[in-house]
Amino acid sequence: MRLVLRLAAVLALVLASAAQAQYPNRPIRLIIASSPGGGVDGIGRVLAEALSANLKQPVVPENRPGASGVIASEQLVKSAPDGYTLMITQNGHTTNPAMFKSLPYDTFKDFTPIAPIASSPLVLIATSGIGARSVKDMLELAKRDPRAMSFAAPESSTRLAIEQLAQTTGIAITALPYKGTGPAVADVAGGHVNFAVTTIASVLPFRSGGKLNIVAVMAPERTSFLPDVPTVAEQGLPRIDVRGWWGIFGPANMPAALVGELNSKIRAVLSTPAVRHKIENFSAEVWLGSPQELDAFIRREVPAIQALARKAGIEPE
C-alpha cells in the first residue's frame, strides 16, 4: 500500500512538472484594471500583443473597470495560481488600502507580484489665466488669495499627491473630486479650476494651446518627456516623489519557477525597441525589475500612503 502511495505521489509530481514545462499550452487571460482607453488599457494591450508573440499563445486582454481597480483585483484573487490569469494595474493597488475601510482581499497576502512594467512622474499644472508658472508663483498666489488653491482631483492617487504637496508647502488646498483625468485637465485648461496634479500624457495635448502651465515635475529628477520643466526640489521645496506606475500581478501562491519564467518573458519583450517605443507613447518609461523589487515597492508604498492619508485627515470610505 505504501509503495502504491509513493508511486502515486511521484506520478503526481511528474505530471505537475510536465504541465509546468509545457506552459503556456492555452490562452492567458490578462485582466486590465481600467476601462478601455487611457494608460492602463493602452500599456496592457501593448504588453498582451508582445507576450502573445513571445509565448506562442494568445494573451487576451479583458477590461474590468471600477472602484479604482478593486473589481479587477477581486476577479484575480479568485483565479487559480497557474499563470493563466494575470492582471495589469496601477497606483490604485497601493492607494486603495488607505481609501477604503475594507477590501475584498489582502493587498499583501492575496497577490503574487510578477513584474513592474513602467512608471511616469506626475506633474503639477496650473490654468494659464492665474499666471502661476512656478512653485514660487503658486506660493505667492496662496498668500494673496487662499481661495485660489483649488485643485482638480480625479483619482485617489492624485488626491493623495495633492495632500502631499499641501503638507510640503504648508498651504491650504481645496481638492475638488472629478470622475476622470480627462475632464479634470480640461477644466484646468478652461480656467474652471486652477490647479491639478496629473499624468504627463493627459497634459501634452493641451500644452501647445497655451491654456495651462506645467509648473513642476513631482519627482526627484526631470523627465525626458518634459526636459524643460524643473522638479519641485529644483524650485526650493523638499524632495517629492509621486509617480504613476504599472505592474503585473497574479493570484497568491503561484509557483516560484512560473513567476520567474513570466518575469523573464515580460522583461524580454519590454527590452525590445518596438515595445519600449509604444510604451513611451503613453509618456511612460519602461521599468525593468524583478518580482522581489515589485513586492518591496508595494510593501513600502502602502504604509507610507496610509500614513499620509491619516495626516491629511482623509477618512476611508
Number of C-alpha atoms within 10 A of each C-alpha: 6 7 8 9 10 11 12 12 12 12 12 12 12 12 12 12 12 11 13 16 11 10 17 16 14 12 15 21 18 25 26 27 27 25 14 15 9 14 23 22 22 18 23 28 20 19 22 20 16 21 22 15 12 14 17 12 15 20 23 18 21 19 19 20 18 12 14 21 21 21 16 22 30 17 15 24 23 13 15 14 19 20 20 17 22 25 27 28 27 24 20 20 20 24 24 24 18 24 21 13 10 12 14 11 15 12 17 14 11 18 21 25 25 30 29 28 26 23 18 23 22 23 24 25 27 28 26 19 15 16 13 22 17 20 21 15 13 20 17 12 17 16 12 10 10 15 12 18 21 19 24 28 26 22 20 18 25 25 23 24 26 24 23 20 22 16 15 13 13 10 16 16 19 18 20 14 14 15 11 12 21 14 14 26 30 18 18 25 25 15 17 14 21 23 34 30 30 29 23 23 17 19 21 14 9 15 13 10 9 11 16 27 25 25 25 25 29 25 20 17 17 18 21 11 16 15 10 12 18 21 25 26 18 16 13 10 14 13 15 18 17 22 20 19 21 23 23 24 26 28 25 19 14 17 13 12 10 17 22 15 13 20 20 16 17 24 19 15 19 24 14 11 10 13 19 18 15 16 23 17 15 19 23 27 20 21 19 17 18 18 21 14 15 21 18 12 13 18 14 12 15 19 15 14 21 20 13 18 20 12 12 14 10 15 11 14 9
